[in-house]
Amino acid sequence: MRKLFVLLAMLFALPASAHNVVGGVYAIGSTIEGEAGFSNGDMASAGTKVIVTDAAGNVLLETETDDEGFFTMEATTRIDHIFRMEMGSGHVLEMTLPAEELSESLAGGDTAVAASAAKASTGSAVQYDEAAMQGMIEKAVAKQVKPLRKELRAFQEKAGLQDVLGGIGYIFGLCGIGMWWRQRKQAQAAQAV
Amino acid sequence: MHIVDGALSEPVLAGGALLAIAGVAYGLKKMDYEHLPQVGVLSAAFFIASYIHLPIGFSSVHLILNGLIGLALGWAAFPALLVALILQAVFFGFGGFLVLGVNTVNIALPAVMVYFLCRHGIAASSPKVAAIWGAIGGAGAVAVTTVMVAGSLALSGEAFWLAAKATLIAHIPVMLVEGFVTAAAVLLIRKVKPEFLHLAEDWDNA
């Protein structure tokens, strides 16, 4: 019974085998949201492991996708986050979230941030409000920008008629070069005789 | 069928690249110039086939056509498929450049195998027998390719049998479609343009 279930699960992972992997990670303040799927529109299967590492490869966190290929995590430090997912059948997705996209209020290796954080801490309640406000603004902007990001990514992944025609053109061009080469050799041979 | 960059270990990548170079070199040597346009046309067919997704039930598949390409080209399948795979990587982002060698071997080697195993079958005088051999070639090439893909993943650490079984099951619809398409193509070509499959020569010899 269990075996059957595994097989069924694999059948549902079927579209995976013939497509490219796509995904994105977005920062909203200190929260990182990410999603992964395949270029034909299917999302990663539920429970796909997401391994989060820093730039040096130290594992920060492991999480899993939900049934819509979606995952979230809380960033604790403002460093580059690298997300690696194994989606089966040789589909590996690696995504990087640069430190700059994370909220400046997080502690991080960045000296400039540390300085600005220090400055903030000298202030009074007004300063605190400013930080909260900044968080709210970041969240609002991220919410607005997210669909645009998605659309842009889909657009980048889409191969159009131009690509198809271009590829065919290249192949025919190569054949042309081959024939030309052959013709030249024949002509040379004829001349030599 | 395209393994993406980053999934395989370096020795596998290097081995695949070496095998691909050997195969392409041999293919270019074996290819006579009379068949150059044919190589180009089939290369183009492969290039597009992976782009067109046919909806089947809840999923979509695309044709691979390596069985048909193998039947028509023999060893010349290697250069034809390498060119198409490079262009797919450039234009569609399928696969990648580091895994180009592995992908070429995984798709082209079964094509060459089909050429040697099924060639006599498709030259049979009975169209029915020829169609059956064509179907075997078309489905068989896909099956061998899936096993080889799983094998390359296994050499890099993924559990072989589980991966192989999963990809094989996932490709059953592709194999069926591929078998039908190849059988139909063989029947059509036998009638319309037997020299495309080098059949006329075989018939003359027989």
Interface residues (C-beta under 8 A of the other chain):
Chain A: L7 M10 L11 F12 A13 L14 P15 A16 S17 A18 N20 V21 N40 G88 S89 G90 H91 V92 E94 E157 A159 D163 V164 G166 G167 I168 Y170 I171 F172 L174 C175 G178 M179 R182
Chain B: M1 H2 I3 V4 G6 A7 L8 Y33 L36 P37 V39 G40 S43 A44 F47 I48 S50 Y51 H53 F58 S59 S60 V61 H62 V83 A84 L87 Q88 V90 F91 F92 G93 F94 V149 A150 S152 L153 E158 A163 K165 A166 T167 I169 A170 H171 V174
